[in-house]
């Protein structure tokens, strides 16, 4: 991709969405450092462009944009999850965009397909991939468990395991335990067959078995898992690759990273977070030109290669950039995590569900593991919940 030669000048206002429960001073610092790297690279081509960044809880962006759009103060660019961009576009809180085939053909085809609307426009431009992997403390874990059976065996010998009940972060267990098709089919509106019920029963039984282990603890959010691992209270957790930066700053060489465990029904089924650049509704023609130029630069082989080489622990969406799997075991684990999510098509679990469904899922499982709900009632609740959006 050739950089724009005509000099541009101005300030771009960028909103970065992050999980509300993860938003703290350290995360804000990380986001600003990453944006500073993007600005420094972009200014080698366009020295007259400055970036002004604000960090928001992604869950609050809809409300924030309702106010800002009315007052003409919407950001020029938003860095958000692909599912968030879809929701914002449906309510016309962001502008959809078009890019020539020469730009899009460079990108991961599945990522482009997920942001493409029926009219051919895009809800955003795919920017980076954040796979889910296993993170562990090398001081107490010599080798990450390769299977769920090993996970239980290691914990029985004292390995402290943390798991999150959050739907997105727990989905990796559905594939190995044979329940991913059951969840996907219910979300698609299919009836609950005996096989569906049996699959979900087996998954719930494994969660119960894990919860009864002395050294396995379920937490509400991934943020708590990260804090406990850094504090030395946990030895092994599933984690989003973008959080490796924070873990490594606290744990140094003691941090180990590996693919998530498989199970009797196959490989893990993690969800890869896909981050996109979305476009605000109030940009002037000059601001829009700046935003488009920065977006094209962000997905260029030049920046995507730089992004990976600087160990930002994300995978490129540009297919011309090959992640260095041979020189980095961490990158190799991330690539395997991405492949696991593709093989299991787990992104459809996010696309096919609403935030209210995912919140209700967590509430149901919490009641189940605290013995406030029987397994049979939990099963009934899950079946009703997962089919609720289609039945309205």
DRENZADO-604951 format. One record per residue (C-alpha): residue in three letters; z, y, x; chain. Coordinates in Angstrom, 3 decimals. Each point is the difference from the previous one (the first is absolute). Layout:
loke: ALA	z: Z	y: Y	x: X	ropa: A
...
! end
This chain:
loke: UNK	z: 0.000	y: 0.000	x: 0.000	ropa: A
loke: UNK	z: -0.985	y: 3.350	x: 1.467	ropa: A
loke: UNK	z: 2.578	y: 2.838	x: -0.098	ropa: A
loke: UNK	z: -0.874	y: 3.187	x: -1.832	ropa: A
loke: UNK	z: -1.299	y: 2.498	x: 2.518	ropa: A
loke: UNK	z: 0.473	y: 3.196	x: -2.005	ropa: A
loke: UNK	z: 3.462	y: 1.446	x: 0.748	ropa: A
loke: UNK	z: 2.454	y: -0.009	x: -2.900	ropa: A
loke: UNK	z: 3.085	y: 2.171	x: -0.425	ropa: A
loke: UNK	z: 2.965	y: -0.079	x: -2.338	ropa: A
loke: UNK	z: 3.193	y: -1.799	x: -0.980	ropa: A
loke: UNK	z: -0.008	y: -3.280	x: -1.900	ropa: A
loke: UNK	z: 2.975	y: -0.778	x: -2.212	ropa: A
loke: UNK	z: 0.794	y: -3.706	x: 0.001	ropa: A
loke: UNK	z: 2.484	y: -1.899	x: -2.177	ropa: A
loke: UNK	z: 1.172	y: -3.360	x: 1.337	ropa: A
loke: UNK	z: 1.533	y: -2.363	x: -2.525	ropa: A
loke: UNK	z: 2.694	y: -2.440	x: 1.112	ropa: A
loke: UNK	z: 2.349	y: -2.315	x: -1.838	ropa: A
loke: UNK	z: 2.904	y: 1.935	x: -1.464	ropa: A
loke: UNK	z: 2.627	y: -2.466	x: 1.198	ropa: A
loke: UNK	z: -1.411	y: 0.191	x: 3.554	ropa: A
loke: UNK	z: -0.165	y: 3.793	x: 0.217	ropa: A
loke: UNK	z: 2.444	y: 1.294	x: 2.592	ropa: A
loke: UNK	z: -0.033	y: 2.382	x: 2.963	ropa: A
loke: UNK	z: -1.214	y: -2.691	x: 2.391	ropa: A
loke: UNK	z: -2.939	y: -0.945	x: -2.211	ropa: A
loke: UNK	z: -0.989	y: 3.644	x: -0.471	ropa: A
loke: UNK	z: -0.010	y: 0.374	x: 3.783	ropa: A
loke: UNK	z: -2.209	y: -3.091	x: 0.379	ropa: A
loke: UNK	z: -2.479	y: 1.288	x: -2.612	ropa: A
loke: UNK	z: -0.244	y: 3.386	x: 1.691	ropa: A
loke: UNK	z: -0.497	y: -1.603	x: 3.419	ropa: A
loke: UNK	z: -2.853	y: -2.127	x: -1.339	ropa: A
loke: UNK	z: -1.592	y: 3.030	x: -1.644	ropa: A
loke: UNK	z: 0.369	y: 1.959	x: 3.239	ropa: A
loke: UNK	z: -1.959	y: -2.704	x: 1.820	ropa: A
loke: UNK	z: -2.762	y: 0.223	x: -2.612	ropa: A
loke: UNK	z: -0.054	y: 3.795	x: 0.299	ropa: A
loke: UNK	z: -0.099	y: -0.108	x: 3.809	ropa: A
loke: UNK	z: -2.950	y: -2.396	x: -0.061	ropa: A
loke: UNK	z: -1.854	y: 1.931	x: -2.700	ropa: A
loke: UNK	z: 0.525	y: 3.330	x: 1.771	ropa: A
loke: UNK	z: -1.882	y: -1.272	x: 3.050	ropa: A
loke: UNK	z: -3.020	y: 0.293	x: -2.321	ropa: A
loke: UNK	z: 1.214	y: 2.743	x: -2.327	ropa: A
loke: UNK	z: 2.586	y: 2.158	x: 1.823	ropa: A
loke: UNK	z: 0.104	y: 2.531	x: -2.834	ropa: A
loke: UNK	z: 1.484	y: -2.422	x: -2.559	ropa: A
loke: UNK	z: 3.755	y: -0.314	x: -0.539	ropa: A
loke: UNK	z: 1.882	y: -2.523	x: -2.110	ropa: A
loke: UNK	z: 3.072	y: 0.813	x: -2.071	ropa: A
loke: UNK	z: 1.801	y: -3.120	x: -1.186	ropa: A
loke: UNK	z: 2.557	y: -0.623	x: -2.738	ropa: A
loke: UNK	z: 1.610	y: -3.378	x: -0.636	ropa: A
loke: UNK	z: 0.743	y: -1.050	x: -3.583	ropa: A
loke: UNK	z: 1.423	y: -3.068	x: -1.704	ropa: A
loke: UNK	z: -3.168	y: -1.695	x: -1.214	ropa: A
loke: UNK	z: 1.671	y: -0.821	x: -3.304	ropa: A
loke: UNK	z: 0.394	y: 3.753	x: -0.653	ropa: A
loke: UNK	z: -3.536	y: 1.070	x: 0.889	ropa: A
loke: UNK	z: -1.234	y: -0.100	x: -3.574	ropa: A
loke: UNK	z: 2.684	y: 2.435	x: -1.135	ropa: A
loke: UNK	z: -0.495	y: 2.144	x: 3.093	ropa: A
loke: UNK	z: -3.755	y: 0.258	x: -0.568	ropa: A
loke: UNK	z: 0.384	y: 0.849	x: -3.684	ropa: A
loke: UNK	z: 1.846	y: 3.134	x: 1.083	ropa: A
loke: UNK	z: -2.015	y: 0.870	x: 3.103	ropa: A
loke: UNK	z: -3.405	y: -0.539	x: -1.606	ropa: A
loke: UNK	z: 0.849	y: 2.436	x: -2.797	ropa: A
loke: UNK	z: 0.984	y: 2.668	x: 2.513	ropa: A
loke: UNK	z: -2.993	y: -0.553	x: 2.269	ropa: A
loke: UNK	z: 2.148	y: -1.326	x: 2.849	ropa: A
loke: UNK	z: -1.032	y: -3.635	x: 0.193	ropa: A
loke: UNK	z: -0.400	y: -1.474	x: 3.498	ropa: A
loke: UNK	z: -3.496	y: -0.273	x: 1.435	ropa: A
loke: UNK	z: 0.567	y: -3.605	x: 1.081	ropa: A
loke: UNK	z: 2.479	y: -2.703	x: -0.968	ropa: A
loke: UNK	z: 0.857	y: -3.100	x: 2.032	ropa: A
loke: UNK	z: 1.134	y: -2.586	x: -2.538	ropa: A
loke: UNK	z: -0.157	y: -3.658	x: -0.912	ropa: A
loke: UNK	z: -3.240	y: -1.119	x: -1.605	ropa: A
loke: UNK	z: 1.783	y: -0.872	x: -3.267	ropa: A
loke: UNK	z: 1.518	y: 3.500	x: -0.155	ropa: A
loke: UNK	z: -3.427	y: 1.593	x: 0.459	ropa: A
loke: UNK	z: -1.313	y: -2.084	x: -2.891	ropa: A
loke: UNK	z: 2.799	y: 1.183	x: -2.282	ropa: A
loke: UNK	z: -0.391	y: 3.651	x: 0.996	ropa: A
loke: UNK	z: -3.768	y: -0.148	x: -0.501	ropa: A
loke: UNK	z: 0.425	y: -1.473	x: -3.487	ropa: A
loke: UNK	z: 2.012	y: 3.075	x: -0.960	ropa: A
loke: UNK	z: -2.429	y: 2.324	x: 1.811	ropa: A
loke: UNK	z: 2.754	y: 1.236	x: 2.286	ropa: A
loke: UNK	z: -2.290	y: -0.478	x: 2.999	ropa: A
loke: UNK	z: -3.750	y: 0.361	x: 0.405	ropa: A
loke: UNK	z: -2.189	y: -3.029	x: 0.509	ropa: A
loke: UNK	z: -2.537	y: 0.282	x: 2.815	ropa: A
loke: UNK	z: -3.272	y: -1.429	x: 1.245	ropa: A
loke: UNK	z: -1.000	y: -0.963	x: 3.523	ropa: A
loke: UNK	z: -3.410	y: -1.175	x: 1.232	ropa: A
loke: UNK	z: -0.607	y: -3.696	x: 0.562	ropa: A
loke: UNK	z: -0.246	y: 0.617	x: 3.742	ropa: A
loke: UNK	z: 3.707	y: 0.925	x: -0.051	ropa: A
loke: UNK	z: 1.253	y: -2.666	x: -2.399	ropa: A
loke: UNK	z: -1.965	y: -2.844	x: 1.582	ropa: A
loke: UNK	z: 2.199	y: 0.349	x: 3.089	ropa: A
loke: UNK	z: 3.151	y: -0.747	x: -1.992	ropa: A
loke: UNK	z: 1.708	y: -3.154	x: -1.209	ropa: A
loke: UNK	z: -2.078	y: -1.018	x: -3.017	ropa: A
loke: UNK	z: 2.950	y: -1.128	x: -2.117	ropa: A
loke: UNK	z: 1.851	y: 3.263	x: 0.581	ropa: A
loke: UNK	z: -3.029	y: 2.028	x: -1.067	ropa: A
loke: UNK	z: -0.465	y: -2.173	x: -3.093	ropa: A
loke: UNK	z: 3.593	y: 0.610	x: -1.089	ropa: A
loke: UNK	z: -0.358	y: 3.799	x: 0.103	ropa: A
loke: UNK	z: -3.445	y: 0.089	x: -1.631	ropa: A
loke: UNK	z: -0.058	y: 1.017	x: -3.652	ropa: A
loke: UNK	z: -2.489	y: -1.043	x: -2.658	ropa: A
loke: UNK	z: -1.958	y: 3.245	x: 0.501	ropa: A
loke: UNK	z: -0.384	y: -0.713	x: 3.720	ropa: A
loke: UNK	z: 2.454	y: 2.657	x: 1.208	ropa: A
loke: UNK	z: 3.080	y: -0.858	x: 2.061	ropa: A
loke: UNK	z: 3.648	y: 0.642	x: -0.821	ropa: A
loke: UNK	z: 0.523	y: 0.472	x: 3.730	ropa: A
loke: UNK	z: -1.353	y: -0.925	x: 3.404	ropa: A
loke: UNK	z: 1.609	y: -3.118	x: 1.545	ropa: A
loke: UNK	z: 1.810	y: 1.021	x: 3.172	ropa: A
loke: UNK	z: 2.251	y: -2.784	x: 1.330	ropa: A
loke: UNK	z: 1.488	y: -3.391	x: -0.803	ropa: A
loke: UNK	z: 3.711	y: -0.860	x: 0.163	ropa: A
loke: UNK	z: 0.489	y: -3.787	x: -0.059	ropa: A
loke: UNK	z: 3.318	y: -1.749	x: -0.593	ropa: A
loke: UNK	z: 1.414	y: -2.156	x: 2.803	ropa: A
loke: UNK	z: 3.276	y: -1.581	x: 1.116	ropa: A
loke: UNK	z: 2.283	y: 2.086	x: 2.233	ropa: A
loke: UNK	z: 2.887	y: -1.603	x: 1.845	ropa: A
loke: UNK	z: 2.606	y: 0.477	x: 2.726	ropa: A
loke: UNK	z: -0.978	y: -1.938	x: 3.113	ropa: A
loke: UNK	z: 3.623	y: -0.133	x: 1.136	ropa: A
loke: UNK	z: 0.843	y: -2.420	x: -2.812	ropa: A
loke: UNK	z: -3.413	y: -1.411	x: -1.016	ropa: A
loke: UNK	z: -2.108	y: -1.614	x: 2.708	ropa: A
loke: UNK	z: -2.898	y: -0.798	x: -2.342	ropa: A
loke: UNK	z: -0.712	y: 1.327	x: -3.471	ropa: A
loke: UNK	z: -0.015	y: -2.764	x: -2.639	ropa: A
loke: UNK	z: -3.524	y: -1.189	x: -0.739	ropa: A
loke: UNK	z: 0.831	y: -1.515	x: -3.401	ropa: A
loke: UNK	z: 2.394	y: 0.687	x: -2.862	ropa: A
loke: UNK	z: 1.741	y: -3.293	x: 0.794	ropa: A
loke: UNK	z: 0.612	y: 1.244	x: 3.522	ropa: A
loke: UNK	z: 1.246	y: 3.310	x: -1.400	ropa: A
loke: UNK	z: 2.667	y: -1.822	x: -2.019	ropa: A
loke: UNK	z: 0.802	y: -2.311	x: 2.938	ropa: A
loke: UNK	z: 0.403	y: 2.892	x: 2.424	ropa: A
loke: UNK	z: 2.229	y: 1.862	x: -2.439	ropa: A
loke: UNK	z: 2.130	y: -3.121	x: -0.461	ropa: A
loke: UNK	z: 0.625	y: 0.162	x: 3.754	ropa: A
loke: UNK	z: 1.075	y: 3.618	x: -0.137	ropa: A
loke: UNK	z: -3.149	y: 2.163	x: 0.035	ropa: A
loke: UNK	z: 0.729	y: 2.995	x: -2.239	ropa: A
loke: UNK	z: -2.989	y: 0.484	x: -2.329	ropa: A
loke: UNK	z: -0.644	y: 3.014	x: -2.203	ropa: A
loke: UNK	z: -2.449	y: -0.039	x: -2.926	ropa: A
loke: UNK	z: -0.917	y: 2.799	x: -2.393	ropa: A
loke: UNK	z: -0.177	y: -0.465	x: -3.772	ropa: A
loke: UNK	z: -2.605	y: 2.768	x: -0.234	ropa: A
loke: UNK	z: -3.121	y: -1.497	x: -1.597	ropa: A
loke: UNK	z: -2.438	y: 1.189	x: 2.673	ropa: A
loke: UNK	z: 2.204	y: -1.187	x: 2.868	ropa: A
loke: UNK	z: 0.866	y: -3.370	x: -1.557	ropa: A
loke: UNK	z: -3.564	y: -0.935	x: -1.002	ropa: A
loke: UNK	z: -0.510	y: -1.738	x: 3.359	ropa: A
loke: UNK	z: 2.099	y: -2.938	x: -1.286	ropa: A
loke: UNK	z: -2.207	y: -0.617	x: -3.060	ropa: A
loke: UNK	z: -2.853	y: -1.655	x: 1.923	ropa: A
loke: UNK	z: 2.024	y: -2.478	x: 2.078	ropa: A
loke: UNK	z: 1.911	y: -1.057	x: -3.126	ropa: A
loke: UNK	z: -3.054	y: -0.399	x: -2.242	ropa: A
loke: UNK	z: 0.693	y: 2.873	x: -2.408	ropa: A
loke: UNK	z: -2.565	y: 2.621	x: 0.959	ropa: A
loke: UNK	z: -2.683	y: -1.204	x: -2.422	ropa: A
loke: UNK	z: 2.563	y: -0.123	x: -2.797	ropa: A
loke: UNK	z: 0.968	y: 3.637	x: 0.559	ropa: A
loke: UNK	z: -3.609	y: 1.121	x: 0.420	ropa: A
loke: UNK	z: -1.146	y: -1.809	x: -3.147	ropa: A
loke: UNK	z: 2.801	y: 1.467	x: -2.115	ropa: A
loke: UNK	z: -0.812	y: 3.496	x: 1.233	ropa: A
loke: UNK	z: -3.636	y: -0.633	x: -0.952	ropa: A
loke: UNK	z: 1.051	y: -0.848	x: -3.568	ropa: A
loke: UNK	z: -0.256	y: -3.808	x: 0.161	ropa: A
loke: UNK	z: 2.442	y: -2.032	x: -2.120	ropa: A
loke: UNK	z: 2.997	y: -1.670	x: 1.615	ropa: A
loke: UNK	z: -1.105	y: -3.606	x: 0.460	ropa: A
loke: UNK	z: 2.379	y: -2.847	x: 0.921	ropa: A
loke: UNK	z: -1.316	y: 0.271	x: 3.573	ropa: A
loke: UNK	z: 0.790	y: 3.729	x: 0.016	ropa: A
loke: UNK	z: 3.540	y: -0.670	x: -1.137	ropa: A
loke: UNK	z: 0.531	y: -2.820	x: 2.504	ropa: A
loke: UNK	z: -1.308	y: 2.152	x: 2.856	ropa: A
loke: UNK	z: 2.346	y: 2.868	x: -0.843	ropa: A
loke: UNK	z: 2.905	y: -2.428	x: -0.498	ropa: A
loke: UNK	z: -0.517	y: -1.407	x: 3.496	ropa: A
loke: UNK	z: -0.113	y: 3.496	x: 1.466	ropa: A
loke: UNK	z: 3.207	y: 1.024	x: -1.786	ropa: A
loke: UNK	z: 1.693	y: -3.183	x: 1.188	ropa: A
loke: UNK	z: -0.868	y: 0.838	x: 3.614	ropa: A
loke: UNK	z: 1.398	y: 3.517	x: -0.407	ropa: A
loke: UNK	z: 3.197	y: -1.507	x: -1.390	ropa: A
loke: UNK	z: 0.160	y: -2.501	x: 2.865	ropa: A
loke: UNK	z: -0.483	y: 2.792	x: 2.536	ropa: A
loke: UNK	z: 2.619	y: 2.189	x: -1.660	ropa: A
loke: UNK	z: 2.534	y: -2.806	x: 0.216	ropa: A
loke: UNK	z: -0.398	y: -0.166	x: 3.776	ropa: A
loke: UNK	z: 2.923	y: 1.681	x: 1.723	ropa: A
loke: UNK	z: -2.254	y: 1.843	x: 2.464	ropa: A
loke: UNK	z: -2.748	y: 1.210	x: -2.377	ropa: A
loke: UNK	z: 0.573	y: 3.300	x: -1.794	ropa: A
loke: UNK	z: -2.192	y: 1.732	x: -2.569	ropa: A
loke: UNK	z: -0.205	y: 3.790	x: 0.102	ropa: A
loke: UNK	z: -1.523	y: 2.441	x: -2.513	ropa: A
loke: UNK	z: -2.390	y: 1.679	x: 2.468	ropa: A
loke: UNK	z: -1.746	y: -0.428	x: 3.330	ropa: A
loke: UNK	z: 1.783	y: 3.089	x: 1.333	ropa: A
loke: UNK	z: 3.313	y: -1.839	x: -0.136	ropa: A
loke: UNK	z: -1.525	y: -2.944	x: 1.846	ropa: A
loke: UNK	z: -1.181	y: 2.297	x: 2.784	ropa: A
loke: UNK	z: 3.398	y: 1.656	x: 0.368	ropa: A
loke: UNK	z: 1.817	y: -3.342	x: 0.139	ropa: A
loke: UNK	z: -2.416	y: -1.426	x: 2.579	ropa: A
loke: UNK	z: 0.384	y: 3.080	x: 2.207	ropa: A
loke: UNK	z: 3.787	y: -0.200	x: -0.370	ropa: A
loke: UNK	z: 0.035	y: -3.647	x: 1.094	ropa: A
loke: UNK	z: 1.277	y: -1.256	x: -3.372	ropa: A
loke: UNK	z: -3.277	y: -1.848	x: -0.691	ropa: A
loke: UNK	z: -2.119	y: -2.149	x: 2.320	ropa: A
loke: UNK	z: -3.224	y: -0.454	x: -2.030	ropa: A
loke: UNK	z: -1.744	y: 2.003	x: -2.731	ropa: A
loke: UNK	z: -3.466	y: 0.529	x: -1.504	ropa: A
loke: UNK	z: -1.189	y: 3.511	x: 0.850	ropa: A
loke: UNK	z: -2.931	y: 2.363	x: -0.424	ropa: A
loke: UNK	z: -1.864	y: 0.483	x: 3.294	ropa: A
loke: UNK	z: 0.360	y: 3.795	x: -0.130	ropa: A
loke: UNK	z: 3.779	y: -0.488	x: 0.387	ropa: A
loke: UNK	z: -0.399	y: -1.725	x: 3.360	ropa: A
loke: UNK	z: 0.015	y: 3.448	x: 1.633	ropa: A
loke: UNK	z: 3.500	y: 0.703	x: -1.277	ropa: A
loke: UNK	z: 1.274	y: -3.501	x: 0.763	ropa: A
loke: UNK	z: -1.355	y: 0.114	x: 3.536	ropa: A
loke: UNK	z: 1.590	y: 3.391	x: 0.669	ropa: A
loke: UNK	z: 3.396	y: -1.514	x: -0.842	ropa: A
loke: UNK	z: -0.420	y: -3.578	x: 1.235	ropa: A
loke: UNK	z: -2.424	y: 0.314	x: 2.909	ropa: A
loke: UNK	z: -1.093	y: -3.329	x: 1.471	ropa: A
loke: UNK	z: 2.461	y: -1.864	x: -2.211	ropa: A
loke: UNK	z: -2.379	y: 0.426	x: -2.951	ropa: A
loke: UNK	z: -2.212	y: -2.984	x: -0.741	ropa: A
loke: UNK	z: -2.944	y: 0.039	x: -2.414	ropa: A
loke: UNK	z: -1.765	y: -3.032	x: -1.504	ropa: A
loke: UNK	z: -1.974	y: -1.045	x: -3.089	ropa: A
loke: UNK	z: 1.993	y: -0.864	x: -3.111	ropa: A
loke: UNK	z: 0.798	y: -3.680	x: -0.684	ropa: A
loke: UNK	z: -2.212	y: -2.383	x: -1.932	ropa: A
loke: UNK	z: 1.191	y: -2.567	x: -2.541	ropa: A
loke: UNK	z: -0.949	y: -3.193	x: -1.819	ropa: A
loke: UNK	z: -2.770	y: 1.783	x: -1.913	ropa: A
loke: UNK	z: -1.572	y: 1.812	x: 2.943	ropa: A
loke: UNK	z: 0.327	y: 3.220	x: 1.971	ropa: A
loke: UNK	z: 2.098	y: 3.042	x: -0.756	ropa: A
loke: UNK	z: -1.378	y: 2.483	x: -2.530	ropa: A
loke: UNK	z: 1.047	y: 3.443	x: 1.247	ropa: A
loke: UNK	z: -1.392	y: 3.203	x: -1.462	ropa: A
loke: UNK	z: -1.766	y: 2.282	x: 2.460	ropa: A
loke: UNK	z: 0.607	y: 3.626	x: -0.836	ropa: A
loke: UNK	z: -3.266	y: 1.945	x: 0.058	ropa: A
loke: UNK	z: 0.418	y: 3.700	x: 0.742	ropa: A
loke: UNK	z: -2.668	y: 2.427	x: -1.138	ropa: A
loke: UNK	z: -0.864	y: 3.674	x: 0.323	ropa: A
loke: UNK	z: -0.199	y: 1.576	x: -3.456	ropa: A
loke: UNK	z: -1.231	y: 3.508	x: -0.807	ropa: A
loke: UNK	z: 1.808	y: 2.782	x: -1.864	ropa: A
loke: UNK	z: -1.422	y: 1.910	x: -2.953	ropa: A
loke: UNK	z: 0.598	y: 3.610	x: 1.091	ropa: A
loke: UNK	z: -1.794	y: 0.125	x: 3.346	ropa: A
loke: UNK	z: -2.427	y: 2.842	x: 0.584	ropa: A
loke: UNK	z: -3.501	y: -0.947	x: 1.223	ropa: A
loke: UNK	z: 1.115	y: 0.747	x: 3.566	ropa: A
loke: UNK	z: 3.184	y: -2.066	x: -0.375	ropa: A
loke: UNK	z: -1.979	y: -2.894	x: -1.477	ropa: A
loke: UNK	z: -2.411	y: 0.144	x: 2.940	ropa: A
loke: UNK	z: 2.946	y: -0.173	x: 2.402	ropa: A
loke: UNK	z: 1.531	y: -2.903	x: -1.939	ropa: A
loke: UNK	z: -3.247	y: -1.966	x: 0.009	ropa: A
loke: UNK	z: -0.474	y: 0.607	x: 3.717	ropa: A
loke: UNK	z: 3.529	y: -1.192	x: 0.805	ropa: A
loke: UNK	z: -0.380	y: -3.043	x: -2.238	ropa: A
loke: UNK	z: -3.218	y: -1.037	x: 1.713	ropa: A
loke: UNK	z: 1.637	y: 0.480	x: 3.380	ropa: A
loke: UNK	z: 3.041	y: -2.090	x: -1.052	ropa: A
loke: UNK	z: -2.211	y: -3.026	x: -0.667	ropa: A
loke: UNK	z: -2.280	y: 0.475	x: 2.998	ropa: A
loke: UNK	z: 0.015	y: -2.718	x: 2.680	ropa: A
loke: UNK	z: 1.337	y: 2.616	x: 2.418	ropa: A
loke: UNK	z: 3.167	y: 0.706	x: -1.961	ropa: A
loke: UNK	z: 0.477	y: -3.510	x: -1.384	ropa: A
loke: UNK	z: -0.138	y: -1.439	x: 3.515	ropa: A
loke: UNK	z: 2.413	y: 2.661	x: 1.222	ropa: A
loke: UNK	z: 2.318	y: -0.729	x: -2.933	ropa: A
loke: UNK	z: 0.238	y: -3.679	x: 0.940	ropa: A
loke: UNK	z: 0.238	y: 0.582	x: 3.751	ropa: A
loke: UNK	z: 2.924	y: 2.400	x: -0.462	ropa: A
loke: UNK	z: 1.975	y: -2.831	x: -1.640	ropa: A
loke: UNK	z: 0.394	y: 1.597	x: -3.405	ropa: A
loke: UNK	z: 0.254	y: -3.527	x: -1.432	ropa: A
loke: UNK	z: -2.733	y: 0.327	x: -2.596	ropa: A
loke: UNK	z: -3.360	y: -1.735	x: -0.137	ropa: A
loke: UNK	z: -3.292	y: 1.902	x: -0.095	ropa: A
loke: UNK	z: -2.216	y: 0.081	x: -3.079	ropa: A
loke: UNK	z: -3.050	y: 0.702	x: 2.162	ropa: A
loke: UNK	z: -1.725	y: -3.322	x: 0.615	ropa: A
loke: UNK	z: -1.408	y: 1.228	x: 3.303	ropa: A
loke: UNK	z: 3.531	y: 0.058	x: 1.467	ropa: A
loke: UNK	z: 1.336	y: -3.407	x: 1.030	ropa: A
loke: UNK	z: 3.817	y: -0.257	x: 0.172	ropa: A
loke: UNK	z: 1.138	y: -1.191	x: 3.483	ropa: A
loke: UNK	z: 1.409	y: -3.348	x: -1.122	ropa: A
loke: UNK	z: -0.297	y: -1.622	x: 3.442	ropa: A
loke: UNK	z: 2.057	y: 2.642	x: 1.761	ropa: A
loke: UNK	z: 2.664	y: 0.489	x: -2.680	ropa: A
loke: UNK	z: 1.962	y: -2.687	x: -1.844	ropa: A
loke: UNK	z: 1.163	y: 2.679	x: -2.434	ropa: A
loke: UNK	z: -3.561	y: 0.961	x: -0.912	ropa: A
loke: UNK	z: -0.883	y: -3.713	x: -0.265	ropa: A
loke: UNK	z: 2.846	y: -0.447	x: -2.513	ropa: A
loke: UNK	z: -1.198	y: 3.032	x: -1.949	ropa: A
loke: UNK	z: -3.556	y: -1.334	x: -0.131	ropa: A
loke: UNK	z: 1.310	y: -3.360	x: -1.229	ropa: A
loke: UNK	z: 2.049	y: 1.818	x: -2.647	ropa: A
loke: UNK	z: -3.125	y: 1.793	x: -1.142	ropa: A
loke: UNK	z: -1.945	y: -3.272	x: -0.111	ropa: A
loke: UNK	z: 2.781	y: -1.633	x: -2.007	ropa: A
loke: UNK	z: -0.199	y: 2.762	x: -2.596	ropa: A
loke: UNK	z: -3.791	y: -0.333	x: -0.203	ropa: A
loke: UNK	z: 0.124	y: -3.779	x: -0.371	ropa: A
loke: UNK	z: 2.538	y: 0.300	x: -2.789	ropa: A
loke: UNK	z: -1.529	y: 3.125	x: -1.622	ropa: A
loke: UNK	z: 3.512	y: 1.379	x: -0.390	ropa: A
loke: UNK	z: -1.181	y: 3.600	x: -0.348	ropa: A
loke: UNK	z: -0.917	y: -0.893	x: -3.590	ropa: A
loke: UNK	z: 3.725	y: -0.345	x: -0.741	ropa: A
loke: UNK	z: 0.394	y: 3.724	x: 0.669	ropa: A
loke: UNK	z: -3.248	y: 0.968	x: -1.716	ropa: A
loke: UNK	z: 0.810	y: -2.085	x: -3.068	ropa: A
loke: UNK	z: 3.579	y: 1.170	x: -0.479	ropa: A
loke: UNK	z: 1.691	y: 3.285	x: -0.820	ropa: A
loke: UNK	z: 2.980	y: 1.522	x: 1.798	ropa: A
loke: UNK	z: 2.139	y: -0.614	x: -3.085	ropa: A
loke: UNK	z: -0.919	y: -3.695	x: 0.122	ropa: A
loke: UNK	z: 0.886	y: -0.209	x: 3.688	ropa: A
loke: UNK	z: 3.332	y: 1.746	x: -0.613	ropa: A
loke: UNK	z: 0.779	y: -2.324	x: -2.912	ropa: A
loke: UNK	z: -0.902	y: -3.019	x: 2.186	ropa: A
loke: UNK	z: 2.645	y: 1.063	x: 2.505	ropa: A
loke: UNK	z: 2.581	y: 0.526	x: -2.736	ropa: A
loke: UNK	z: -0.659	y: -3.481	x: -1.408	ropa: A
loke: UNK	z: 0.317	y: -1.712	x: 3.379	ropa: A
loke: UNK	z: 3.172	y: 1.943	x: 0.797	ropa: A
loke: UNK	z: 1.618	y: -1.202	x: -3.232	ropa: A
loke: UNK	z: -1.184	y: -3.546	x: 0.724	ropa: A
loke: UNK	z: 1.479	y: -0.129	x: 3.493	ropa: A
loke: UNK	z: 3.262	y: 1.573	x: -1.203	ropa: A
loke: UNK	z: 0.268	y: -2.770	x: -2.638	ropa: A
loke: UNK	z: -0.347	y: 2.519	x: -2.806	ropa: A
loke: UNK	z: -3.161	y: -1.744	x: -1.245	ropa: A
loke: UNK	z: -0.824	y: -3.697	x: -0.140	ropa: A
loke: UNK	z: -3.087	y: -1.364	x: 1.725	ropa: A
loke: UNK	z: -1.603	y: -0.769	x: -3.364	ropa: A
loke: UNK	z: 0.638	y: 3.506	x: -1.321	ropa: A
loke: UNK	z: -1.248	y: 1.487	x: 3.263	ropa: A
loke: UNK	z: -3.191	y: -2.051	x: -0.320	ropa: A
loke: UNK	z: -0.509	y: 1.206	x: -3.571	ropa: A
loke: UNK	z: 0.652	y: 3.565	x: 1.081	ropa: A
loke: UNK	z: -2.516	y: -0.191	x: 2.857	ropa: A
loke: UNK	z: -2.705	y: -1.463	x: -2.226	ropa: A
loke: UNK	z: 0.555	y: 2.677	x: -2.626	ropa: A
loke: UNK	z: 0.161	y: 2.754	x: 2.621	ropa: A
loke: UNK	z: -3.107	y: -0.977	x: 1.957	ropa: A
loke: UNK	z: -2.072	y: -0.222	x: -3.162	ropa: A
loke: UNK	z: 1.429	y: 3.161	x: -1.586	ropa: A
loke: UNK	z: -2.588	y: 2.530	x: 1.161	ropa: A
loke: UNK	z: -2.924	y: -2.033	x: -1.323	ropa: A
loke: UNK	z: 1.637	y: -0.624	x: -3.347	ropa: A
loke: UNK	z: 0.519	y: 3.657	x: -0.854	ropa: A
! end
